[in-house]
Amino acid sequence: MTTIEKNRIMRGRLVNAPSVEEAKANLEKEHTASNWYDYGKALSKAHRNQEAIDVYSQGLVEFPFSALLYFGRGCRYMGASFEQAIADFTMAIQIERDVNFYWYYRAVTYNTNGFYREAIADFKEAMRYAQPEDHYSMVDWIFTSYVDMGDMEGARCALDLVADDLDVPDMDWDYKRRVRLYKGLVKPEEMIDEAEIRKHVPDPNDLLLDIVTLRFGLFVYYTYVGDTQKANDQLMAIINKPYEGAFATTKARAYAKARGLI
């Protein structure tokens, strides 16, 4: 299987998940690493995180060299154990290093725990295995990592890593919009356009997720240009109407605490 095919399949796994009942039935019918992963994914989508971790661990007993199962468990450990998440993502990378999502999620874990240089290195590695239209999310995180470090020149240079206007899958639409904001191609007042968001996010349950994601992009932008008050306003807007579980919500709360806003 080619690298492109592997990453296309992995993207599909991240976007779609069977119901818990369907995934359990499939696993009972046939024990495969893929079915163990789908069952864990279904449980995590149902907010049964510890059960999902247990399922991935059971699957790894049966398939100890499954990069997919290490990745799945690592995703569930991201908010619970930094060390365990990094260990699981590292195992996934060691087994199958050309899946960009393994590098990407390890990089996110590094970033959200303050290891910005390690995060930048992993995001750049992820870009090696991803298609150009998938680079917006990685460049966004690289840019944000440089801003987190206060390296605005590094942030500016990072924007040259991706073209201005490639077509992207809808799941990355908000990242592309954020990158275009940082490049000065979208005005700040145009970012939170619900009519535009709905074109790319048909599920009303995901509308708030995209709003929170875009607002965090505004926070990063205002920090980048040195407008602290407007940056703080975006943090408080996220905190006052959060989407629980989103990276943007987690980082907004951490920044607000560090700035004495909450």
Buried (B, 14 or more C-beta within 10 A) or exposed (E): EEBEEBBEEBBEBEEEBBEBEEBBEBBEEEEBBBBBBBBBBBBBBEEBBEBBBBBBEBBBEEBEEBBBBBBBBBBBBBBEBBEBBBBBBBBBBEBBBBBBBBBBBBBBBBBBBEBBEBBBBBBBBBBEBBBEBBBBBBBBBBBBBBBBBEBBEBBBEBBEBBEEEBEBEEBBBBBBBBBBBBBEEBEBEEBBBEEBBBEBBEEEEBBBBBBBBBBBBBBBBBBBEEEEEBBBBBBBBBBEEBBEEBBBBBBBBBBBEEEEBE
